[in-house]
Amino acid sequence: MTIEPQELRRVMGHFATGVTVITTKDKDGTPQGLTANAFMSLSLNPPLVLISVDKGAASYACFETGNGYTVNFLGEEQEEISKRFATKGIDKFSGLQWHPGTNGAAIIDGVIGYVECKITQRHDGGDHTIVVGEILNVSATGDRPLLFFKGKYQRLPD
């Protein structure tokens, strides 16, 4: 049975996810990032998470083994940041408040949480690469996540 990509996207859209911005840096130390909902906890011992990076992403080359990345958990008021990091061909960090974390990747000010990682493994995943990160540092301060469901941004009910 052949599954058409559009139908697969529609069905997968029925799985609600949080929205993250994954940040890293290029070989010159310039911050890079992308919006992603393909993120999950992998292991508590050792502490590992994984992300899935589109091979066509402008920042794809930055996700080399040994480099670091930070998963920024967006709050419900940060939809604009999600859209910014999903847009190609713009300076995603222009005017954005952020600071470098312990791994050098950007922590976006105001996020509800973040996980800083060192890249330890990469695995082919079709048109994406699965990137495993060893957790170096974590923080969570907020409780109102930005969600994505059926192709639209969503919010938790009050």
N, C-alpha and C positions, 0 to 999 in steps of 0.2 A: 504494500500500500504506500503510495506516494502522498506525503503531506505537503501541501502548498505553504510557502513561507508566510503569506498573509494570514492564512487560517491558523497556523501555529502561533503567530504573534497575537491574534485575537484571543485564542484559548489561553495562552500564557498570561495575557493581561487580566485574567480572572483571579490570578494569585496576587493578593495585595502585598506590596513591599514598602520598606522604608526607602528614602532617597538619600544618597550620599554624594559627596564630591571627594574623589580620590585625588590627592595631590602627590607630586613627586618633584624632582628637579632634573634638568638635563645635565650633560657633561660639563657645561660652563657654570652650573649652579643656578640657572634661571628657573623660577618656579613654573611648573606645568600642572595641568589638572583636567579632569573630565567628570561628568555626571555619570553615576552608575547606580543600579539597584542590584547588580549581581555581586553580592557580598554575603559571606556567611562565616560564622564561627566554625572552626574545623577541629580544634583540640584544646583541652584545658591543660594537659600535661604531655608534651610541652605546649605552651600557649601559642596557638597558630590560628590564623584566619586565611580566607582565600577571597580573591577578587577575580573577575573575568574581564579582560581588556580586549576590545575590538582591535583586530590587526590593522584596521584602516584608520584608527585614531591618530591624530597628529602627534600625540605624546607617547605613542606606542613604544618607540625606541628607548624611552626613559625607563621602562620597566624591565631592566636587565638585572640578572642575579647579582646580589651584593648591594644594589641601590636600595633606597628606602622609599616607603610610601606611607601616607596617612589617610585613613578613612574618616572623613568629617561627616557626622550625622546631622542632617539639616533639620531645623525646627520648622514648624508650620508657617512661620512668617518669612521663610527664606526661599520661596518659590522662584523669585527673580535670580537668585544665585544659582539654583539648579538649571534654569534656562540659559544663563550666561555660560556655564561650563559645558552645556550641551551644544553650544553654537560654535561652528567652525570659522576660522579665519579672523578672530578678534583677540585682543589682549584681554584675557580673562581675569587678570589680576589688577587691571587699571581701576584705581579708585576703591579697590576692595581693602577692607581692614583685615590684616592677617599678621601672623608672626611665625618664625621658623620654630619647629619642634626640635626635639633631641636628635632626630634623624635627619634634620635639615629640610624636610618637607613642610609645606605650609599648613598651619592650623588656622582655620578661618574663624575670626572673632564672632562670637555669638552662637556658634553651633551648640547643639544640646549634648554632644559627646564626640569623642574621637578615639581612634586606636592608631598608635604609631608602630610601624613595622620595619623590619629589615627583610628584603626579599631573599628567600632561601631556595625556592624551587619554581620552575616554570614547566607547564605541561601543555601540549597542543590540545586545543578544544575546537576544532573546525575553523570557523572564521574568527574565533577568539583564542586567547591564551589564558590559561588558568595560572594565576600568580599566587603562590603561597608565601605568606609573610609570618615571620617570628615576631610576636608582640614584644615591644620594648617598653611601652608606656601607654596608659589608658586614663581617660577622664570622662565623667558624665555629670552634667549640671542641670539639664533641662528635662522636661517631661511632655512636651507637645510636639511630636514628630510630624514632619511632612511625609505624606503617604502618596503612593501611586497605585491606581486601580482602574482597570479597563481604559487605559490610555489617557487618564486624567489625574491631575493632582487632587488629593483628598485631604480632609482633616478629620480628626477624631471628633465625635459629637461632644458637646459640653455636658 
